[in-house]
């Protein structure tokens, strides 16, 4: 359904169909229940995802999964924008690579946490303050 990564080890999570089945079946009280009512109720049930690498287990509702996927896509878009900016706008000879990283937060940064070298930040075309 969605490719979602583990918060602990960054591996892709796998939908645990058996655990999700158990979660869903626990909400069904009667086989005579209205199917439309059941479908509506299951929108608020959890889907169980598991990391096969570190064994971490996650319980997501559909809206939680959608939010995680949107955040991953946004991160990828921002990182792509950062790479394009680095290729086209930065004079690498004006960047002191021995300087400590500084937090900006406008993109994933050099370290993936929004931190960049100050020399890059001064020339950055992504920053809302134009690099100042």
Secondary structure, 3 states (H helix, E strand, C coil): CCCCECCCCCCEEEECHHHHHHHHHCCCCCCCCCHHHHHHHHCCCCEEEEECCCCCEEEECHHHHHHHHHHHHHHHHHHHHHHHHHHHHCCHHHCCCCCCEEECCCCCECCCCCEEEHHHHHHCCCCCCCCC
